[in-house]
Amino acid sequence: MNYSKAFRIVRAAFGLSQAEFASLINIGPSQISLIESGKRQPSHKTIRDLSDALHIPASLITLLASDSKNLGTHGDKPLEALAISLLKLLVSASDEDLQTKVSFPNKIPSNE
């Protein structure tokens, strides 16, 4: 599982800095940096806290972190496109204040 990719995608989708992202789930920005750089894996609690804070299913975060070998599919691109489409749908269904912050880059964001 590639939670570094998943966290970068979710953070970018909601237009949050690493510090803002970290404050949502009550961990330090350095912990987010370590997760996004692939040096640490998030705990199940961190994934649940993120899911609760952003009102997105934890399974979507796991889907974003998955690749073809995790799911037994051929190729990652269709899977990634599906996950990002689902995330866009969920974000657009969020309250209007949140929608003003949303940004969907064409590429996965790099670490801050």
Backbone torsions as a table, in degrees:
resi	resn	phi	psi	omega
1	MET	NA	137.9	-178.4
2	ASN	-111.6	78.0	-179.2
3	TYR	-69.5	-20.4	177.3
4	SER	-62.1	-45.3	177.9
5	LYS	-63.4	-45.5	-177.9
6	ALA	-60.8	-44.4	-179.1
7	PHE	-65.9	-39.5	178.5
8	ARG	-64.7	-41.6	179.4
9	ILE	-63.8	-48.4	-178.3
10	VAL	-63.4	-43.6	-179.7
11	ARG	-61.6	-43.9	179.5
12	ALA	-66.1	-39.0	-179.1
13	ALA	-60.6	-34.3	-180.0
14	PHE	-95.8	2.3	176.1
15	GLY	62.7	40.4	-176.0
16	LEU	-108.0	145.0	170.8
17	SER	-75.5	168.0	176.7
18	GLN	-61.2	-37.9	180.0
19	ALA	-65.5	-44.6	178.9
20	GLU	-64.4	-42.0	179.4
21	PHE	-60.5	-46.6	-179.5
22	ALA	-62.6	-40.6	-178.1
23	SER	-66.0	-28.4	177.5
24	LEU	-62.4	-32.6	-174.5
25	ILE	-115.8	15.1	173.4
26	ASN	57.1	43.7	170.5
27	ILE	-129.4	166.9	-178.3
28	GLY	-78.0	151.4	177.1
29	PRO	-57.4	-31.1	179.4
30	SER	-65.6	-33.5	177.2
31	GLN	-66.1	-41.4	176.4
32	ILE	-61.5	-44.2	179.1
33	SER	-58.8	-43.2	179.6
34	LEU	-65.7	-39.9	178.0
35	ILE	-65.0	-48.2	-176.8
36	GLU	-67.4	-24.7	177.4
37	SER	-88.2	-3.1	178.5
38	GLY	82.2	10.2	-179.2
39	LYS	-86.0	-16.0	178.4
40	ARG	-139.7	150.9	173.1
41	GLN	-102.1	139.1	177.2
42	PRO	-70.9	148.2	175.5
43	SER	-74.7	164.5	175.4
44	HIS	-59.9	-36.8	178.5
45	LYS	-63.5	-41.7	179.3
46	THR	-62.8	-41.7	178.3
47	ILE	-65.1	-43.4	177.0
48	ARG	-62.7	-43.4	179.7
49	ASP	-61.9	-41.0	177.6
50	LEU	-64.1	-45.0	178.5
51	SER	-58.1	-46.8	179.7
52	ASP	-65.6	-42.8	-176.3
53	ALA	-65.6	-37.0	-176.6
54	LEU	-101.2	-1.4	179.2
55	HIS	58.1	45.8	173.7
56	ILE	-125.2	149.9	-179.4
57	PRO	-65.1	139.3	176.1
58	ALA	-60.1	-31.7	179.3
59	SER	-64.9	-28.1	176.1
60	LEU	-68.5	-39.6	177.0
61	ILE	-61.8	-42.7	178.1
62	THR	-65.2	-40.0	177.0
63	LEU	-61.5	-43.2	177.9
64	LEU	-63.1	-29.3	-179.5
65	ALA	-84.2	-11.3	-175.5
66	SER	-82.3	155.9	171.4
67	ASP	-131.1	-178.5	-172.9
68	SER	-59.8	-35.0	179.9
69	LYS	-72.4	-26.8	176.7
70	ASN	-71.2	-31.8	-173.3
71	LEU	-109.3	-3.5	-179.9
72	GLY	69.8	30.0	178.5
73	THR	-105.6	173.0	178.9
74	HIS	-106.1	107.7	177.7
75	GLY	89.3	145.8	-176.5
76	ASP	-94.5	-24.6	-171.7
77	LYS	-60.7	-48.3	179.0
78	PRO	-62.7	-37.9	178.9
79	LEU	-64.6	-45.1	178.8
80	GLU	-63.7	-41.2	179.0
81	ALA	-62.4	-41.9	177.7
82	LEU	-62.3	-47.5	-178.5
83	ALA	-62.3	-43.2	-179.6
84	ILE	-67.9	-37.6	176.3
85	SER	-62.3	-42.3	177.3
86	LEU	-63.1	-41.6	179.0
87	LEU	-62.9	-43.9	177.7
88	LYS	-59.2	-43.0	179.6
89	LEU	-61.4	-44.9	-179.8
90	LEU	-67.0	-40.6	179.6
91	VAL	-65.7	-41.9	-178.8
92	SER	-67.4	-23.5	177.7
93	ALA	-83.1	-8.4	179.3
94	SER	-70.7	176.2	-178.8
95	ASP	-64.9	158.7	-173.2
96	GLU	-64.2	-32.3	178.2
97	ASP	-61.9	-40.1	-179.6
98	LEU	-68.9	-36.4	-178.5
99	GLN	-59.5	-30.1	-179.5
100	THR	-68.8	-19.1	180.0
101	LYS	-92.0	-13.5	-169.5
102	VAL	-72.7	135.8	176.8
103	SER	-139.9	130.2	179.5
104	PHE	-117.9	93.6	179.7
105	PRO	-70.2	159.1	177.4
106	ASN	-75.4	-20.4	-179.3
107	LYS	-119.2	157.7	173.9
108	ILE	-68.8	130.5	-177.1
109	PRO	-67.3	151.9	175.5
110	SER	-86.5	172.0	177.5
111	ASN	-64.6	151.1	176.0
112	GLU	-78.8	NA	NA
